[in-house]
Amino acid sequence: MRVSFSFITDITPFLTLILKFDACMLRILIADDHAIVRRGLKDILLDAFPSATITEVCDAEELVQKVMKETYDIVITDLSMPGRSGLDALQQIKAYDAKLPVLV
């Protein structure tokens, strides 16, 4: 199976996608090995979507496990994390759910 990736350089279309969701039901997964980055993203998103449910993970392995066990509307991830490659995790996530929006 071939998986293609598109990297978002302009965040505006991604934010437009987010705004299509009912904010009270929005489920976001943030994956980054730096707690300060996760916290910053979470704070920004909660300011915009106070009713959103935001889950944080710190490595690619936990990212894949969460995506396969729970349902998310959007995943925000870093590619460079300790242990397993974030790119490998992204490939596995897209193979599992090709329609899940992922912001890298």
ZIWOFEN-V193289 format. One record per pair of residues at least 12 apart in sequence whose C-alpha atoms are under 6 Angstrom apart, sorted by sequence separation. I is the first residue (numbers start at 1). GAP is how many residues later the second one is. D is the distance in Angstrom with one decimal. If there is no record, write none. Layout:
# ZIWOFEN-V193289
<<I	GAP	D> <I	GAP	D>>
This chain:
# ZIWOFEN-V193289
<<59	22	5.8> <60	24	5.8> <27	25	5.9> <29	25	5.8> <31	25	5.9> <33	25	4.4> <23	26	5.7> <26	26	4.8> <27	26	4.9> <28	26	4.8> <29	26	4.8> <30	26	4.8> <31	26	4.8> <32	26	5.0> <33	26	5.9> <60	26	5.4> <76	26	5.8> <78	26	5.7> <24	27	4.6> <27	27	6.0> <29	27	5.9> <31	27	5.6> <74	27	5.2> <75	27	4.7> <76	27	4.7> <77	27	5.1> <24	28	5.6> <76	28	6.0> <23	29	5.9> <60	29	5.7> <28	44	5.7> <27	45	4.9> <27	46	5.3> <28	46	5.1> <29	46	4.7> <30	46	4.8> <31	46	4.5> <32	46	5.3> <28	47	5.8> <30	47	5.8> <33	48	5.7>>
